[in-house]
Amino acid sequence: MSRFGLAAAVLALWVGTAAAAPDFASLAFQPYDPPKPAPAFALSDLQGAKRTLADFRDKVVLLFFWATW
């Protein structure tokens, strides 16, 4: 295939896909639900003091949970 033929094929493919609008209805997207606040809970820190999530209000908190099973 010549360079011209390859360029024409790429251009035809690009124009053909760009002209077709995506069919979002067939993708069955779920509507977006806004985030919910985290539930209130308490855990013990390394010194044994009880800490609640409310203690860290208006601060950035990274909760890292893991499990092994």
C-alpha positions in Angstrom: 0.0 0.0 0.0 1.4 3.4 -0.9 1.7 6.3 1.5 -1.2 8.0 -0.2 -3.4 4.9 0.2 -2.4 4.6 3.8 -3.1 8.2 4.5 -6.5 8.0 2.8 -7.4 5.0 4.8 -6.5 6.6 8.1 -8.3 9.8 7.1 -11.5 7.8 6.1 -11.4 5.9 9.4 -10.9 9.0 11.4 -13.7 10.9 9.6 -16.0 7.9 9.9 -15.6 7.6 13.6 -15.7 11.3 14.3 -19.0 11.8 12.5 -20.9 9.1 14.4 -22.2 10.3 17.8 -21.8 7.8 20.6 -24.9 6.0 21.7 -24.9 6.7 25.5 -28.3 5.1 26.0 -27.1 1.7 25.0 -24.2 1.9 27.5 -26.6 1.8 30.4 -24.8 4.4 32.6 -26.0 4.6 36.2 -26.9 8.1 37.4 -24.4 9.8 39.6 -25.2 9.8 43.4 -23.4 12.5 45.3 -21.0 11.2 48.0 -22.5 10.5 51.4 -20.8 11.5 54.7 -18.8 8.9 56.4 -20.5 7.1 59.3 -19.5 8.0 62.8 -17.2 5.5 64.3 -14.4 5.3 66.9 -11.1 3.4 67.0 -8.2 3.2 69.5 -4.9 4.9 68.5 -1.5 3.4 69.2 -1.5 4.9 72.7 -4.9 3.4 73.5 -6.8 6.6 73.4 -10.2 6.5 71.8 -10.4 8.6 68.6 -13.6 9.4 66.7 -13.8 10.6 63.1 -15.5 13.8 64.4 -12.2 14.7 66.1 -10.7 15.3 62.7 -13.6 17.4 61.3 -12.4 19.9 58.6 -9.1 18.1 58.2 -7.9 15.8 55.5 -8.0 12.2 56.7 -6.7 9.1 55.0 -8.4 6.0 56.2 -6.5 2.8 55.3 -8.3 -0.4 56.0 -6.9 -3.8 55.1 -8.0 -7.4 55.5 -6.4 -10.7 55.2 -8.6 -13.7 54.5 
